[in-house]
Amino acid sequence: MTTDEETPPPGGPGIGDYGRTFGEVYDDWYPPEFGDGTAAVAALARFGAGGEALELGVGTGRIAIPLARRGVRVHGVDSSPEMLRRLRGKPGGHLVRTVLADMADCDLGRRFTLVYSVFNSLFCLPDQARQTACLAVAARHLAPGGRLVVDHQIPAGVSPGISARHFHTEEDRFRFSLVDCDPVTQVMDRRTVVVTDGDTVSYRSVIRYVWPGELDLMAAAAGLVPLARAADWKGSPMSADSPGCVSVYRHRAPGEGAKA
Ligand SMILES: C[S@@+](CC[C@H](N)C(=O)[O-])C[C@H]1O[C@@H](n2cnc3c(N)ncnc32)[C@H](O)[C@@H]1O
């Protein structure tokens, strides 16, 4: 682990690549209010009130910067030097303490009132073993009485093979994705294609999605127990067609059985 963002973090091939693909377009595609970002900041501010927070996969600070503006002292881990550089260059970026590291294998040597992972950052880790390792990292950094909050999408109608999804249309551009899904490995290989007059650019991302029950099991393996789960940041109840899931965990108390 290092705070020198010119040095690549330890890890296997591909770790730290995210910003090379998405750094330039990230803040344009995902402005702060995207995906209920405003409600996310409000909820996280309540969990982190009076303490310090750690975001795993902080990106360009879409959530971390407004959270820091609300008085929470926010630290952010990311494996992409490019994403962290963009965070630091934004107004308010100096409020977030950034660490270039692999969120599945790091130790900052301190604990936080709130550890959180939002907007599918956990899905960037390529398999169940690394995702479970990330939850162990989260547990290790959680202070006694602290909370881990994990926010992720629930893929609708997962079926094998390729499906297309329209994203966004502006006057001069059209954005859609082609997703090749393997329900056995839970890996989605996505090509997002941006078409403008006379130009087509494609961006590739490979994610491994997680179901809520699997997240509980991975959390249990890290010594965490579920406290609450909602379909969104406003606390709406989960239903069969909830598009997302916000889960809250705490440390398992000594002598308390694993619940998942
Ligand atoms: C979907 S973005 C989310 C960024 C931010 N949380 C947000 O809400 O906008 C996922 C982030 O996770 C980071 N990431 C991917 N793999 C990582 C790893 N192994 N360790 C740390 N960060 C990682 C990427 O660089 C990227 O910034």
The ligand as an SDF file (V2000), in Angstrom:
LIG
                    3D

 27 29  0  0  0  0  0  0  0  0999 V2000
  -17.9620    1.9070  -10.2670 C   0  0  0  0  0  0  0  0  0  0  0  0
  -16.5920    2.8230   -9.6840 S   0  0  0  0  0  0  0  0  0  0  0  0
  -17.3470    3.5710   -8.2500 C   0  0  0  0  0  0  0  0  0  0  0  0
  -16.6160    4.8010   -7.7690 C   0  0  0  0  0  0  0  0  0  0  0  0
  -17.2870    5.5420   -6.6260 C   0  0  0  0  0  0  0  0  0  0  0  0
  -17.5020    4.6670   -5.4890 N   0  0  0  0  0  0  0  0  0  0  0  0
  -18.6100    6.1590   -7.0570 C   0  0  0  0  0  0  0  0  0  0  0  0
  -19.6270    5.9010   -6.4020 O   0  0  0  0  0  0  0  0  0  0  0  0
  -18.6270    6.9020   -8.0160 O   0  0  0  0  0  0  0  0  0  0  0  0
  -15.5620    1.5490   -8.9910 C   0  0  0  0  0  0  0  0  0  0  0  0
  -14.2490    2.0470   -8.4350 C   0  0  0  0  0  0  0  0  0  0  0  0
  -13.5970    0.9230   -7.8240 O   0  0  0  0  0  0  0  0  0  0  0  0
  -12.2050    0.9970   -8.1340 C   0  0  0  0  0  0  0  0  0  0  0  0
  -11.5940   -0.3330   -8.0240 N   0  0  0  0  0  0  0  0  0  0  0  0
  -11.7080   -1.3950   -8.8680 C   0  0  0  0  0  0  0  0  0  0  0  0
  -10.9840   -2.4320   -8.4340 N   0  0  0  0  0  0  0  0  0  0  0  0
  -10.3720   -2.0220   -7.2920 C   0  0  0  0  0  0  0  0  0  0  0  0
   -9.4830   -2.6460   -6.3680 C   0  0  0  0  0  0  0  0  0  0  0  0
   -9.0730   -3.9140   -6.5330 N   0  0  0  0  0  0  0  0  0  0  0  0
   -9.0810   -1.9280   -5.2930 N   0  0  0  0  0  0  0  0  0  0  0  0
   -9.4830   -0.6450   -5.1150 C   0  0  0  0  0  0  0  0  0  0  0  0
  -10.3230    0.0030   -5.9600 N   0  0  0  0  0  0  0  0  0  0  0  0
  -10.7730   -0.6780   -7.0280 C   0  0  0  0  0  0  0  0  0  0  0  0
  -12.1470    1.5600   -9.5410 C   0  0  0  0  0  0  0  0  0  0  0  0
  -10.8830    2.1040   -9.8510 O   0  0  0  0  0  0  0  0  0  0  0  0
  -13.2750    2.5880   -9.4890 C   0  0  0  0  0  0  0  0  0  0  0  0
  -12.7960    3.8400   -9.0970 O   0  0  0  0  0  0  0  0  0  0  0  0
  1  2  1  0
  2  3  1  0
  2 10  1  0
  3  4  1  0
  4  5  1  0
  5  6  1  0
  5  7  1  0
  7  8  2  0
  7  9  1  0
 10 11  1  0
 11 12  1  0
 11 26  1  0
 12 13  1  0
 13 14  1  0
 13 24  1  0
 14 15  1  0
 14 23  1  0
 15 16  2  0
 16 17  1  0
 17 18  1  0
 17 23  2  0
 18 19  1  0
 18 20  2  0
 20 21  1  0
 21 22  2  0
 22 23  1  0
 24 25  1  0
 24 26  1  0
 26 27  1  0
M  CHG  2   2   1   9  -1
M  END
$$$$
